[in-house]
Amino acid sequence: NYMRDWTRLIGKALNYSYERLVEEGKETVERVLDTIGKYSDPEGADYTLVGLTAYTASVDDELSPIEIKLIGDVLGIGEKEFHGFVEQVRNDDKIVKELVDIVECMNEDELNDFASVLIGIFAVDGKITDEEMAFLKKLCH
């Protein structure tokens, strides 16, 4: 039933203005950080989220400038710093494994929040690639 929800989330996200995506993102990120902190090290929650975002963004090997801008606006991280993260996590399956472990603990609401942050990043450039979809399925099965 998650996939059905995502189709709706994706449809919504693709139609949002940039401002709306930032607004929704900021709202949701707070909850996602709490969730990540609940199931793992609260101190490292934002690192984990930025790491995930970096990994997510590099999934289809093309980080569009607008995706980077959105991540910056939502997470308050500079482009250079973010690129550093992307390099770090690009080939790091450990972070994905950690995240999958965290995601498996989440209830449906928490998972929807988490998925909507990812979907917002994926959707901001106006398209969601097959790689991005596959990653979402892998992470939130």
Solvent accessible surface area in square Angstrom, and as a share of the most:
residue,aa,sasa,rsa
1,N,119,0.61
2,Y,56,0.21
3,M,73,0.32
4,R,171,0.62
5,D,23,0.12
6,W,1,0.00
7,T,94,0.55
8,R,146,0.53
9,L,24,0.12
10,I,24,0.12
11,G,31,0.30
12,K,90,0.38
13,A,8,0.06
14,L,71,0.35
15,N,128,0.66
16,Y,45,0.17
17,S,61,0.40
18,Y,45,0.17
19,E,121,0.54
20,R,100,0.36
21,L,11,0.06
22,V,20,0.11
23,E,107,0.48
24,E,59,0.26
25,G,10,0.10
26,K,107,0.45
27,E,108,0.49
28,T,11,0.07
29,V,6,0.04
30,E,113,0.51
31,R,117,0.43
32,V,2,0.01
33,L,40,0.20
34,D,105,0.54
35,T,11,0.06
36,I,0,0.00
37,G,11,0.11
38,K,129,0.55
39,Y,69,0.26
40,S,44,0.29
41,D,83,0.43
42,P,95,0.60
43,E,154,0.69
44,G,20,0.19
45,A,7,0.05
46,D,82,0.42
47,Y,111,0.42
48,T,15,0.09
49,L,1,0.00
50,V,15,0.09
51,G,0,0.00
52,L,0,0.00
53,T,1,0.01
54,A,0,0.00
55,Y,28,0.11
56,T,0,0.00
57,A,2,0.01
58,S,10,0.07
59,V,37,0.21
60,D,19,0.10
61,D,110,0.57
62,E,95,0.43
63,L,35,0.17
64,S,23,0.15
65,P,113,0.71
66,I,67,0.34
67,E,0,0.00
68,I,15,0.08
69,K,114,0.48
70,L,3,0.02
71,I,2,0.01
72,G,17,0.16
73,D,54,0.28
74,V,20,0.12
75,L,40,0.20
76,G,70,0.67
77,I,17,0.09
78,G,41,0.39
79,E,105,0.47
80,K,182,0.77
81,E,105,0.47
82,F,2,0.01
83,H,74,0.33
84,G,38,0.37
85,F,27,0.11
86,V,1,0.01
87,E,115,0.52
88,Q,113,0.50
89,V,4,0.02
90,R,89,0.32
91,N,137,0.70
92,D,45,0.24
93,D,103,0.53
94,K,137,0.58
95,I,14,0.07
96,V,6,0.03
97,K,130,0.55
98,E,79,0.36
99,L,0,0.00
100,V,27,0.15
101,D,68,0.35
102,I,11,0.05
103,V,8,0.05
104,E,106,0.48
105,C,72,0.43
106,M,17,0.08
107,N,82,0.42
108,E,74,0.33
109,D,106,0.55
110,E,21,0.09
111,L,6,0.03
112,N,39,0.20
113,D,25,0.13
114,F,2,0.01
115,A,0,0.00
116,S,32,0.20
117,V,11,0.06
118,L,1,0.01
119,I,1,0.01
120,G,8,0.08
121,I,9,0.05
122,F,1,0.00
123,A,3,0.02
124,V,19,0.11
125,D,41,0.21
126,G,54,0.52
127,K,97,0.41
128,I,34,0.17
129,T,27,0.15
130,D,121,0.63
131,E,89,0.40
132,E,2,0.01
133,M,43,0.19
134,A,59,0.46
135,F,11,0.05
136,L,0,0.00
137,K,100,0.42
138,K,110,0.46
139,L,0,0.00
140,C,1,0.01
141,H,138,0.61
